Amino acid sequence: MTTLPARIDTDQVKHVHPVEEVVSRYGIELRPVGRALVGRCPFHPDGGRPNLYVYPGNRSWYCYRCAVGGDVISFVMRLERLGFRDAVARLEGDSLVACPTPPRPARRPSARPRRSFAWGAAERACLAVAVELYHNRLLTDPAALAYVEGRGLERATLERCRVGYASGEELAAYLRWRRLPAQAAVRVGLLRHDGREFLAGRVVVPEIRGGQPLWLVGRTVGPDGGDPKYLGLPGGKPLLGWETAVGSPTAIVVEGVFDWLTLRGWGLPALALVGTHLRPEAQRGLARFERIYLVLDTDEPGRAAAAKLMRTLGSRAVPVLLPGVKDVAELATCPDGRSIFHRAVQQSEHARAA
């Protein structure tokens, strides 16, 4: 059991252990309703609609059927039938376990951040340490390194973009060695609540702004590496590569991570949607550019997304058709891939002017 001081700072306990995260860790699925998160109460048979309301704003919870409520400490006390100090020790010791008979277990504990990218110092440190660890692992892992190099990426690009590889067996121990709290890594989404790495077995690409990683996305290794192919940290998804493109009057918009890495290797101002959906904040960001080249995949979803982006972005958007390949990443392994890409852009401009 964790040793506690004589006086316990309950405000600090509630700050370090957000009530919504602790409730989720007991296997209770929460969904947003207004300013609250609502789930099924574990203190009574909840056969009807969910009655447990969790309020992150004031760090409290209340069941409108049981007519009981409180803070994160009282939740642990009531659920595990512990005294005050034992409940605090359970929280501080990070030894919470799923409720033995939850009314409706969640498919997986929620790791959604409370505010996208608005991290504290501990969360930012965990992100930076993870990027450091994953990058060093990639450069020393023969299989992962062979995979990315087989995709046509040069070592200079890997180092410049701090590309990494999550082996899935190192992050928790590395965080302990660096004296960083596992709770912060859980909050940012790097670790699942059971300690497993969220991006395990994936090539990891960070979004770096101001020298600080604020989001990571992982890609499965190999053509049949698993599903989904891409997996990003929970929370908002930024335009990948923002700082490297924002100073240019033009931007090249692509779908995938390896498309973006290919263009970055060629020194071009590229942005990756990491998918086909243009989020409102991404749309506002693209409004800064005078010309936007859309180089999405040539499959049906890519063509549909390009058509939608054309309608959304208007005359500044120029669709680029790549000959004989599905996406930019395939050009990385072509001896004259860079020339093919530039010719495709030129032809698109000519077609636009005609």
N, C-alpha and C positions, 0 to 999 in steps of 0.2 A: 504494500500500500504506500502511496506517495506521502512523504512527510510534509505536513502543512505547518505554516507559521502559527504563532499563538493567536494572532488576529488575522482574519481573512478579509481581503479587499473584495467584497462581493461585486462591486462595479467592474473591477478588473476581470473577475471570473466571467461575468456576463459578456464583457467585451471580447475576451479571447475565445469564448465558446458560444457563438450566436445560437439562440434558441431554435431557429429554423433548421440549422445544420444538425443539432443534437437530436431533434425530433425525427429528422429524416434518417439519421443513423440507426434509429430503432426500427427501421423498416416501415415507417409510416409515410405514405406517399402524400405530398402536399401539392396543391395547385393554387395559382393566384386567383383571388377574388377581391377586387378593389385593392385596398392597402393591406389585406391580410393574405395568409396562406392557409388553405383549408384542407383538412384530412379527417380520417376516421379516428375517433377517440379510442385509446387503448384501455380506458378505465371502465367501459361498459360495453355490452353487446350492441354494436352499431349497425343494425340491419337496414336502417333507412338512409337518409342523406347524411353526409359527414357533418359532425357537430363541433369538431375541434378547430378552433381558430388560433392561428399563430400570428402575432403582430411584430414583425422585425423592427418596426420603427421605435417601439418602446420596450422591445426585448421581453415580451410577455406572451402568455397563451391563456386561452379560456375555452372551456367546453360548455356550450349553451344547453346541453342536456344534463350533464352532471352538476352544473352550476359551481364548478371549481376552476381555479386557474392560479397563475403565479408566474414565476420566472424560470429560467433554465434549471436552477438548482432545485426548486420545488418539483419540477417535472421529473427529474432523476430520483428525487426522494420518494415521490409517490409511486412511480413506476417500478422501482427496484426495492421499495420498502426499506430505505436507508435513512439514517440520521443525517443531519445537516453536514457535519464534517466528513462523513463517509461519502456522501454524494459529491461534495467538492473534490475529495480525493479521487473519486471515480472519474470525474471530468478531467482533473489535472493529470491523472495517470494515463489518460487516453485509452481506457480499457472498457469503453461502452460496448455492449453486445446487442445484437438484434433482440427485440422483444420476443419471448418464447412463443406467445400466441397472439401475434398482431392481428387486428381485425381484417386487414387487407394488405399484405406485404407489397411493397413497391417492387417493380421489376428490377430496379437497381437504385441505390441511394442517390439522391440528387447531389450533383457537384456544381450546380449553377452558381456563378459568382453573384454577389449582391449588386455590384455595379461593374459594368464592363470596363476593364482596364483601370479602374480607380483603386489601385492596390496600395496597401501600406508598405512600410519598409521591409517587413518580413516576407510578404508575398513577392515583392520585387526581387529580393535577395534569392528566394527559392527559384524563381524563373531564371535568373542569371546563372545560378549554380547548375541548374539542369542543362542549360545551353552549353555551359563549359564542359560538363561531364559527357553529354551526348556527342559533342564535337570531338573531344579527345577519343571517345570510344570508336567513332566512325573511322578516324585516321589510323586506328590500330586493330580494327576488325577486318580480317581479309575478305570475308564473304560480303559484308555490307559495303566495303570500299569497292570491291569488284563489281557489285551491282550498280552503284552510282557512276563509276567510271565506264561501265558498259553502256550506260545511258548517254554517254558522250560528254560528261561533265569533267572539266579539268580541275586539278587540285586547287589552283588559284581561285576558281569560282567557289569551291567548297569552303575554302578558308575565308574568302571575302564575305560570303553570305552566312557563315557559321553553321553550315549544315552538319547535322549530327545523326547518331543512331542510338535508339533506346533498346538496350539489350533486355531490359525488363527485370534485371536482378541486382541493380546497383544503386538506384537513386535514394531509396530510404536510408541505406547505410551511409551514403555519401553526405546526405543532409545531416545525419547525426554527427558525423565527423566534422562537418563545418558548423556544428552547433546551431542549426536552424530548425525551427519547430515543424514537426510533421503536419500539425494542424494547418499551418499556413500553406503548405504544399497541397493539402486537401482542398482548402478554400479556393486556390487558384486552379485546381483541376489536374495537377500533375500526378497526384496519388489518389487512388480510390480509397474509400473508407476502410477497406480491409488491408491497406498497405500496398496493394498491387499498383504497378505503374500504368497510367492511363494510355500511354503511347507505346507500350511494350511491343518490340518486334518491328518497329517502323523507322524509316528514315525520317528525321525530324528537321523541319525548316522553321526558323523563328522569324517573326516580324520585329525588326529592330528600329527603334526610333530614339534619337538622342543617345545612341550608344547602349540603350537598355531594351532587352526583349520584353514585349508586352503580350505576345500571343505565340503559340506554337501549333503547327499542323504536322501530322505524321502521315506518311504514305507507306502502304504495305510493300514489302520487298518481293520482287518477282511478279510475273504476270498473274499468278494465282495465290497471292500472299494472304488473302482473306477478305472479309467483308465487314465494314465498308472499306473501299480502297483508300479514301482519305478520311482522317479523323482529326478534328481540331479540338483544342481545349474548349470547355464549355464557356458560354457567354457570347458576346458579340464577336463577329468575324470581320476583321479589318481588310482593307485592300492591301494585299501583300506587296511590299516593295515601295511604299509610299514615299519615303525619304529619298530614295534613289531616282524618283521620277518627277517629284513635285517642282523641281527647278527648271524643267523643260517645258517649252510651249506645246509639245506633243507627248502623247502617251500611247503605248501599245497595250491593249487589254487582252488578256488570255484567260483561259479557264484554269489550267492546272499548275501545280507547283513546279513540275519539271519543265513545262513551257516557260515559266518565269525564269527559272534558273538558266535555261538555255539562252534566253535573250540577255540576261544579266552577264553571262559569260561573254557575250558579244558586245557588251558595253552599251546596250540600248535601254531607253527609259520605259520599262515594262511594269505593268500592274497585273496581279492575278486575282480573279474573283474567287478562286478556290470553289468552283462550281459554275452554275449558269445564272444564278439569281443576283440581280443588282439591288442591293439594299438601299434604303433612302439615304443613309449617311454616305454610302459610296457614291451615289448619284450626285450628292452635293459636292463631294470631293472632285469628281470628274468635271464639274462645271468650271474648274480652274483652267482647264486645258483648251487651247485653241483648236487642236486637231486630235482626234481619238481614233486610232486604228483598231478595229475589232478583228482579232485573229482567234476566233473561237473554233472548237473542233468542227470537223466537216460532217459529223454524223447528224442525225435528225434533231436530237436535243440541242446540239450546238447551233445548227442553222435556225431553229426556232428562237433560241436565246438571242442570236445576232439580230434577227428581225425585230424582236421586241426592244432591244437596246437601240436600234436605229430609230424606232418611233420615240423612244424616251429621250435620247440625246440629241436628236435633230440633225441639222446640217453639219455639225462638227464631226459626226461619226462617219468613218469610212470603212466599209467591210473589205477585208483582205481574203482572197481565195488562195489557198495553198495547193499547188498541183501535185497530185499523186500521193499525198500523205494525209493522215488524220489530223495531226496537230503539229505545233512548232517543235515539240520534244522529239518527234521522229526525224526532224532535220538535223538534230545534234549529231547523229551518227552518220550523216551523209558527208562525203568529202567536200562537196560544194554547197552544203546546207545554208551557210550564211548568204552566199550569192543568190541562191534560190529564193530565200526569204526577201532580200532586198528587191529582187526583180518583181516578186509578187506585190510588194508595196507600191512600187513604181507603176505597175500595170493597173492597180486599183486607183491610183491617182489619175492616170490617163483616162480610165473608164469614167471617172467622176467628172472630168473636165469635158468629155465628149458630149 
